[in-house]
Amino acid sequence: MFYFHDRFDMLLGMDHLKTIKAQIDFANNKIVTPKTEIEINYLDLVKSEQPALNQPSQKIAPRAFSQIKVPVKNMKNGEGVIPYFKQGSLEIPECLVKVENGECYLGILNTDVKEITLTVKEPLPVEIIEFSEPPSETPNLNLYDSRKYQLDLNKIRTDHMNAEERHKILNLVKEYKDVFHCDGNILSCTDKVSHQIRTTDEIPVYTRNYRYPEALKGEIDNQIKDMLAQGIIRPSSSPWNSPLWIVPKKLDHSNIQKYRIVIDYRSLNQKTISDKYPLPNITELLDQLGRSMYFSCLDLKSGFHQIPMHPDSIEKTAFSTGNGHYEMLRMPMGTKNSPATFQRLMDNVLRGLQ
C-alpha cells in the first residue's frame, strides 16, 4: 500500500510535463506553462519521515504511514518482533525489526486528519526471535550412483542476509540439494539435445598447437585427467586438430587463482554452417525482473559440458596436449553454434516456466 503525503495532491510525470510544455524555473521556484505558473513546494524527507531519536517529540503527519526511530530496552543488536500496538488514532503493526545499538526503525500509522506529536517516554520491548540453521544430514548415497559427495550447507555464503532470509534460503537449498554439483561428483548430462557441427565440407581442419607456459603444464595435465574421468573427453585418432590454450579465471571468494582450458576453434568455425536459432532479447529479460525479490548468480556447473556431442561431430572437436590427442564427448566452449544449442536446451527444459 502506498500512503501519499498530505501536503501534495498528485505526482506529475515527465510525459505530462512535456505535453503541457512546462519549464522548471529554479530561480523563482516555479513550474511555468504557457497558461499558468505553479509554485514548487519542497519536502524535507529527512525531517518529515525519519526524525532523529534525540528529539523529545516526533510529529506524525495526518493520514499517513511514517517511519520512526525508537529505542529498544531488551536487545542491543539482533532481530525481533515489535507486537501490535494501538492508542487513539496511532497504530503500530506487528513487524519484524533489526536492532542496532539498542535502536530500530518501525512504521507507525496516523489515521487522524490532524498532525499528532508523539513522545517516546521509554524504550519499547521487543520479542527476541532465533532462527535455527537446518541440521546437516547424512549423504543419501542411493540418490544417484554418481553422487558420492553431498552439498555442505556451511559453505553457502549467507553473511550478507538477515536471519529470516538465511533460514528461507538454506531450507530451499536443502530441499533441492540433489541438483547441486559438488567437487568429486560425476557431471550429469542431458538427453534433450545434442550438439552437431555441420561443415561446408569434410576436409579435416588441422592447426598447429600453441606453446604454453611450462609452469602450467601440470595444471593442464590435471584438468585433462579430470575431464577423462568425468567422461567429457576421450583419447582420439581424429585427423582434425585445434590448438589448446590455458587462461586464468577471475578470482572468486576463495581468492585462489584457478585456470580454464580453452580450445581455439576459429579455423573450424570458418567452415561451420551457422545454426539460425533465436537468442533472448536482453531488454525483454530485464523487463521481467521488475517484481523479483531475489537476485543470484546461480548457474549450471559447466553447462556446456552437460550437453552431449552428436556422434557424427565428435572427431571435429579434436585437440592435443603434450601427452596425447583427445576429442570432446560433450559440447565445448568456442564452437560457432554452441550458444544456439544451449539456448535450444534452455527453451526446451524451461518451457512453461518462463
N, C-alpha and C positions, 0 to 999 in steps of 0.2 A: 504494500500500500504506500502511496506517495502523499505526504502531507505538505500542501502548498503553503508558502509563507504568507502570513496575514497581511503584510504590507503591499503585496502585489496581487494583481488580478489575472495575469496571463504571462505566457512566455512567447516572445516574438522570435521566430526563426529567421535565418539568413535569407531563405527563399522569399518570405513575406516582405522583409526589408527591401530586397531588390525590386519586388513588384511595385511597392509604393514609392520607389525611388528615394529612399531615405538616406540621409547623410548624418553621421555622428559628429557633433561639434563638441570636442572635449574641452575647449577653452571656456565655453559657456554652459557645459553640462546639459546639452540638449540633443534630441533627435529631430532633425529638420526635414520636413517633406514639402513638396510643392504647395500643400494646402494648410499645413499647421506646424506647430513646434511643440514638442513634448519634453518636459523636464525629466532628466535622468536622476533617479534616486539610487544611491549606493547602499549595499547591505554589508555590514561588517560581520562576516561569518564567524570569525574567531570569538567575538564578544557575544554574539547572539546564540550560537549553537554549542560552544564549548567554554563556558565561563570557568574561570580559574577557581581552584578549590579554596584558595586563601581569601576569597571574597566572603564576607559574612552572609550575604544573601545572593541568591541567583534568581533572575527573572525568567519565568516560563511564559512564552508567548501564548496568546489565546488561540484555541482551536488548532493546536499544533503539537507535533511529536518532536521533542527536543532531546538532545544528548547532554548529560551532565556527568561531572566527575565527582565521585563521593569517596569518603574514607571507609575502609572495611576494618572491623575490630578483631576478627579471629583468624586472619590469614595475612601473611607478609607477601608471599609470592605463590602463585598457583592458579588453579581454576576451580570455580564453584558455581553454585546456583543461588541467585537472589530470588526469594519467594515473591509471589504476587502480593501487591500492596495497593490499597485504595483509601484515600482520605479526601472527602469532598469531591471536587472535580479533578483531582490529580490521581493518576493511575500509573503504577509501575508494573508491567507484565513480568511474569516469571521468565527469567532469562539466564543463560549461561554467560559468565563473565570471566575475564582474565585479569587477575590481580597482580599488580606490580608495585612494590614498595608500599603495600598497605592501601592502595587506591585502585579504583576501577571505573570504567565508563559504563553507564547504563542509560536506557531510554525511558523517558517519562512523558506521559500524555496529559495535556491540559484540555479538558472538554468544555471549559467555560468560555464565554465570549469576552472575558476580561483577562488582562495580564495578571499573573499571580507571582508574588515574590516568595521564593522558597528558601528557608533557612535550615541547613542540616546541623542539628544540635549535637548529634553523637554519631559515631561510626555505625554503619549498618552491619548486621550479622549476615554471614554467607554460609550456605551449606556446602561443606567440603565434599568433593567427589573424587574418586580414584578409578582409573581405568586399568584393568589388569591386562598384561600382554598375553596373547594366545599361547598356551603351552605348546612346547615342541613335541612332535610325535615321532615314534619310531618309523623309519622308512618302510613303506609298503612295497616290498620287492616283487609282489605279484602284479603290480600296476602295469608295468611294461617290463619285458625281459631286459631291455636295453637301459632301463632307468636304475642304475646302480647307486647313484647319488641323488639325494633329495634336497630341495631348496632349504637353505638356512635362513630363517626369518631374521636372525640377528644381523645379517649382512645387508638388510634393506635399510637405506638411509632415510630416516624419518625425523631427524633432529630439527628440521625446519617446520614441523607440524605441531599443532597442539594435541592434547591427549585424546580428544574425541576423534580428530582426523586420523591420528595414528591408529587408534583402535579400529576404525572402519576400514582403513587401507589394509592393515595386517589381516583382518578377518577375510577380506576379499581375496587377498593373495593366498591365504591358507586354503580357502575354498577351491581355488583353481591352481593349486601348486603343481599339479601334474603337467601343466602346459609350459612350465618354466624349464629352460635348459640349464643344467649345471655342468661345470667343468668335470670331465670324466665320462659323461653320458654320450651315447651314440646319437648323432644328429638325425632327426627324423626326416622323412622325405614324402612329398605328396604324390598322389596318383591322378590328380585332377588335370594336369597339363604337363607337357614335356617341351623342351627347347630344341627346335630344329634349325640348323643353319643351311639355308638354300643358297648355293653359289651359282654364278653365271656359267661356270664350267667345273670340271672335276680335276683340273690340273693342280697338284698339291702346291701350297704356298710354303716355302721354306725360307726362314730368316735366321741369320747367324745369331748366336747367343751374345748377350752383353756380358762384359766383365763386371762383377760386383765386388764390394769390399771383402777382403779376406776375413776381417773380423766378424762379418755377418754370415759366413758360410755355415757355421754351427747353427745359427738361428734358422737358416733355410732348411738345413737337414732335419731339424726337429719338427718344423712345420710340415715338411713332406711326409715324415713318418706318421704324424698325427692325421694328415689327410688320407693316407693309405689305410690307417686303422679305422677311420670314420667311413670309408667306402666312397670318398669324394673323388679320388683319382685311382688309377691303376697303371701298372707298367704297360708300355706301348711299344709297338714296332711300326707305327704310322710314319709315312713319308712326309707328313705335314709337320711343321715346327714353327712356333712363335717364341720370341725371346722372353725370358723371365727377369723381373727386377724386384727389389725389396725397398719399401718406403716406410718411414716412421709414422706411427699413428699419433693422433692428437692425444695429449695426456689426459687421462681420466682422473677420478677422485683418488685413485691409489697412488698417483704421481709416479708410476713406474713406466719407463719407456717401453712401448711394445711396437712390433713391426707387422706389416702386412705384405704378403707375397702378391705381386700383380704380374699379369702376363700382357705383353704388348701385342694385341690382336689387330693393329691398324692395317697391316697388309692383308690379313684375312677379311677385314671389314670392307676393303675396297672392292672386293668381288662378291660380297654378300648382297643378296636381293633384299631390299627393305621390306619389313613387315609393317604394313599400314594398319595400326591399331590405335584408337583414340586414347590419349592420356588425359587425366583430370585437369580441369582448369583451376589454377591456384586461387584466383579471385573467388570462385564459387566455393572452394574449400574453406577459405577464410570467412565467408559469409555464414557458413554453417556453424561457426564457433561462437556465435553471439550469445547463446544461453548456456554455454558449457561451464561447469563448475570446477572441473579438474583438468589440468594440462600436464601431460607426462611425456617422457621420451621412450616409452615402451616400444620395443621394436622386435622384429623377428631375429633370432640368433642366426647370423649368416644366411639371411633369407634366400639369396640366390642359390646357395648350396643345398637348399631344401627342395629344389626343382630338378628332376632328372633330365639328362640329355636324351634326345631321340637317338636310338641305336645307329641310324644312318649318319649321324653328325659327330659321333664321339671322336673319330680319328682326326677330324679337322681341328680339334681343340688341343692337339699335342704340343708339349713343351719339354725342355730339357734342363737339367741341372748338371753339376759336375759329377753326380753319382748315378745318373740314369735318365731315361726317356719315359715320359708319362703322358696320359691323356685323361681328360675330365669325364667323370661319370655323372656329375652334377653341373648345373649351369654356372659358368664362370662370370666374373665381372669383366667388362671391357668388350664383350662381343656386341655387334651392332644392334641386334634386336632383343637383347636381354631385358631392357625396360618394358618393351611391349609384351613380352612373355610374362613378366612379373605382374604387370597391370591386368593381363587377362586372367591370371590366377586370382588376384585380389577381387576382381569383379565377380568371379565365379563363387568364391567361398563366402563373400560378404553380401551376396545378392539377398535383398530383403532386410538387411540390417543397416544399410547406408542411409 
